[in-house]
Protein backbone atom coordinates (compact mmCIF):
# COMPACT_ATOMS: atom_id res chain seq x y z
CA UNK A 1 0.00 0.00 0.00
CA UNK A 2 1.26 3.49 -0.87
CA UNK A 3 1.13 6.43 1.47
CA UNK A 4 0.61 9.92 -0.01
CA UNK A 5 4.32 10.63 0.45
CA UNK A 6 5.33 7.84 -1.93
CA UNK A 7 2.27 7.73 -4.20
CA UNK A 8 2.91 6.94 -7.86
CA UNK A 9 4.14 9.94 -9.84
CA UNK A 10 1.18 9.76 -12.23
CA UNK A 11 -1.13 10.96 -9.44
CA UNK A 12 0.50 14.40 -9.64
CA UNK A 13 -0.50 17.49 -7.77
CA UNK A 14 -3.66 19.42 -8.59
CA UNK A 15 -3.85 23.12 -7.75
CA UNK A 16 -7.31 24.66 -7.46
CA UNK A 17 -8.13 28.35 -7.57
CA UNK A 18 -5.25 29.44 -9.83
CA UNK A 19 -6.09 33.01 -10.85
CA UNK A 20 -2.82 34.65 -11.97
CA UNK A 21 0.18 33.81 -14.13
CA UNK A 22 2.35 34.40 -11.06
CA UNK A 23 0.50 31.65 -9.17
CA UNK A 24 0.75 29.34 -12.18
CA UNK A 25 4.50 29.97 -12.59
CA UNK A 26 5.13 29.40 -8.87
CA UNK A 27 3.17 26.15 -8.81
CA UNK A 28 4.75 24.91 -12.05
CA UNK A 29 8.23 25.58 -10.64
CA UNK A 30 7.26 23.44 -7.62
CA UNK A 31 6.31 20.46 -9.82
CA UNK A 32 2.56 20.97 -9.88
CA UNK A 33 1.27 19.57 -13.16
CA UNK A 34 -2.50 19.98 -13.03
CA UNK A 35 -4.36 23.26 -12.61
CA UNK A 36 -7.88 24.54 -12.23
CA UNK A 37 -9.07 28.07 -11.81
CA UNK A 38 -10.24 31.34 -13.29
CA UNK A 39 -6.92 31.81 -15.14
CA UNK A 40 -8.02 28.99 -17.45
CA UNK A 41 -11.81 29.38 -17.46
CA UNK A 42 -14.59 31.07 -15.57
CA UNK A 43 -17.04 28.73 -13.85
CA UNK A 44 -19.09 26.69 -16.34
CA UNK A 45 -22.60 25.44 -15.47
CA UNK A 46 -22.92 21.65 -15.58
CA UNK A 47 -25.45 21.74 -18.43
CA UNK A 48 -22.97 23.71 -20.58
CA UNK A 49 -20.01 21.36 -20.13
CA UNK A 50 -20.65 19.40 -23.33
CA UNK A 51 -20.62 22.64 -25.35
CA UNK A 52 -17.53 23.85 -23.49
CA UNK A 53 -15.61 20.63 -24.15
CA UNK A 54 -16.53 20.63 -27.84
CA UNK A 55 -14.13 23.52 -28.33
CA UNK A 56 -11.23 21.21 -27.44
CA UNK A 57 -12.16 18.32 -29.73
CA UNK A 58 -9.67 17.61 -32.49
NUBA-299238 format. One record per residue (C-alpha): x, y, z; residue in three letters. Coordinates in steps of 0.05 Angstrom, whole numbers, padded with zeros to 5 digits, always signed. Layout:
XYZALA ...
END
This chain:
+00000+00000+00000UNK +00025+00070-00017UNK +00023+00129+00029UNK +00012+00198+00000UNK +00086+00213+00009UNK +00107+00157-00039UNK +00045+00155-00084UNK +00058+00139-00157UNK +00083+00199-00197UNK +00024+00195-00245UNK -00023+00219-00189UNK +00010+00288-00193UNK -00010+00350-00155UNK -00073+00388-00172UNK -00077+00462-00155UNK -00146+00493-00149UNK -00163+00567-00151UNK -00105+00589-00197UNK -00122+00660-00217UNK -00056+00693-00239UNK +00004+00676-00283UNK +00047+00688-00221UNK +00010+00633-00183UNK +00015+00587-00244UNK +00090+00599-00252UNK +00103+00588-00177UNK +00063+00523-00176UNK +00095+00498-00241UNK +00165+00512-00213UNK +00145+00469-00152UNK +00126+00409-00196UNK +00051+00419-00198UNK +00025+00391-00263UNK -00050+00400-00261UNK -00087+00465-00252UNK -00158+00491-00245UNK -00181+00561-00236UNK -00205+00627-00266UNK -00138+00636-00303UNK -00160+00580-00349UNK -00236+00588-00349UNK -00292+00621-00311UNK -00341+00575-00277UNK -00382+00534-00327UNK -00452+00509-00309UNK -00458+00433-00312UNK -00509+00435-00369UNK -00459+00474-00412UNK -00400+00427-00403UNK -00413+00388-00467UNK -00412+00453-00507UNK -00351+00477-00470UNK -00312+00413-00483UNK -00331+00413-00557UNK -00283+00470-00567UNK -00225+00424-00549UNK -00243+00366-00595UNK -00193+00352-00650UNK 
END
